[in-house]
Amino acid sequence: GQQPGLFGGPAFVLHKALAAAALAEALADRWGRDVVPIFWCAGDDHDHAEATAAAWWAGERRVEVTLPPRHHGAPQHPMTREPLPLADVRRARERLAHDLPPGPDRDRVLAWIDAHWRDGQTIASAFRDAIAALLAPYGVAVLDPTHPAFKRAQVPLLARAIRDSASLDAVLAALPDAGTGIAAGDGATLVFVEGSAGRDRVMREGQRLRARRGGDAWQEDELLALLASAPERFSANVLLRPVVEAALLPTVAYVAGPGEYRYLAAQASALYAPLDVAPQQPVPRWGGTLVDATAARLLDRVGVTAEAVLADDGSLAHAILRRDLDPSALEALATLRAAIDRASAAADRTGRAIDGVLPRAVAARQRRLHDVTDNLEQLLERHLKKRDDIALAQYRRLQARLRPADAPQERAIGVAGMLGHFGDAWLDAVRLATRAWARDVTASAA
């Protein structure tokens, strides 16, 4: 699953969902029984900034559009209770229409937006219905955990998480640092409640509980009574949510992104046994980068592979720049470095025979001479850059295509942008790749 995102959120939303569909299909073939892929639409999420941003290409530029932020101090309501700012959504839609190349793929994605980001929808319900429409042909069921029936069904588990919050917090606090940024040991429960400040983390102070930001306070029995009478106000935090999923659904596996996988394996895994829930298996999701015709031409011109571009730590761009440096200059610099080392070694031997402190002075001057040589090479490179080297410029365009905004393409470009440019060709390519991935996953598990 995923929290709501404007116009479908980042491309990895569909990557993750189609990976789950492929895994369900592979398991069904292996077991000879139905396995249903389910997309959990996290409408309880209250991250307004993340839910109201979208990005796409305009030609070769990446464009990011965001809806207006919440007013300062406004309650942080979950996205299921945040109405769409329709005028702003329409402006974002018109910018997308302007930036996409004309054609049937653009027309289809705009019709999809018009059908779901419309009057009467919330930020969460627009996303939910739009994703459901995209995933229906692949047999993926979209689950809305904010539905009253689901809210009522999770009451027993949330009640136990509240009652046992001190011991559960201690379990998490005793774990090694997982590097997830999800803290424990500060009295926080695994439960959120909607109060005066919006969706708010419940904190324990002895037998008393309070909302972290809003300050609303209850005795334990009062909060449990509120949970029973108004379950729609309560939701699980990121660590408890997979436990709720496993408790209420017969879940085989959880297809998780990199961050999710870390906290599932390192933290959430410790909660299942204390809460008497059988855990599902976390599976690192498939992820990919689309190499379109533009990127393919640039790869051919520059003479590199997509894998090399994606793994570049800066050294590949440096190597491409150096292609145009006169080889004789590079050889001369290498000869100079070797001569510095030979001369320094001779001076070191002589210096040791004269005075024990001289080798340190020789080494310092050796470093200084190498710095001067490096500076000379960098000077040549800087002036080469000023010539607007064609190969390097092509490489920068290639990076912007495969790693826009210096981030994975599937995070930096949204669903609508990918659909508007590539349509079903993108989804077909993802489907083919995730099926191969799922076969490998199930084979290794067996």
C-alpha angles and dihedrals in degrees: 000000000000142000117259120284133188112264091358100317124246120348091251088072089075092036089058094044094047090047088056090048091051092047091050090050093050092048092047090053092048096046100033092231139097117281115182123208111219128194112207108213103206098211091158090071113113101195097123095178094055093044095052103050131091134174136196143155122275100193101308096335124094113231123196121195124190130187117233113286125245115277111266110272094013116144112269097236120183114261090251087070098041111098118220114261091228099190091054092044090053091051090051090048092052091050089052091048089052094048100045119086112256116258145087094300091057091046092051095049092047090051089049090053092047091051095054112021092064143118114305095029128112124218088261100043093049090054093043095052094042093051091045089055092051095045099043094086089056095052095249115149115214113217122205106203090188090069111117093240092054092045090054092046094056095051096097093052094045090048090054091047089055095046093046096037096118094053093042091051089051091051091053094043090055092058121098115261105281095195091235098117090235104129129206137184097059097100095263115148123216091247135091125204129192108240140146092309095045123248103008136178114248113233126198123226104174108293090343124087129196140179110256099226104019098042095223106158137202141171110246094255090049093054092046089051090051090050091053095047100038108025091158088075094060134076140164124256122239094275097046095043096077088048090053089049092051092045096051101034129045090242121185100180143000115220101214137187119230095271093043092049092053095053094039093053099035104035118005090051089070092060102060099073096047089050094044094239124140107235125234120226115261111223122192105241127239116258132184149172122229114229104202128188092273092052092044092055091049092048089054094047095047093041099230136115127247089240090056092051092049092049095044114131092184096282094097093056088047091052092049090051091050092056089083096047112107105260090220090059092052090047090050091051091049089050090050092052091050091048090051090052093048093047092046091050091052092047090048092055092048093044093053090056092051104040133349093228095058098080090064091052091047091051091050091053091045089056090047092053090049089050090054091050092048089048090053091053091048090050090056091048094049092053090045089056090052088061087065094239109222097218092050092047090052090049091053089052089050092051090050089055099045099030106022114190086007090286134108108287092235090059098040099047122055134229093253092050093051093045092046092053103035108012117184091353089073094048092045091052091049091048092053093047095045092051090057089046092050092051089054092047095051092043092053091045091053 
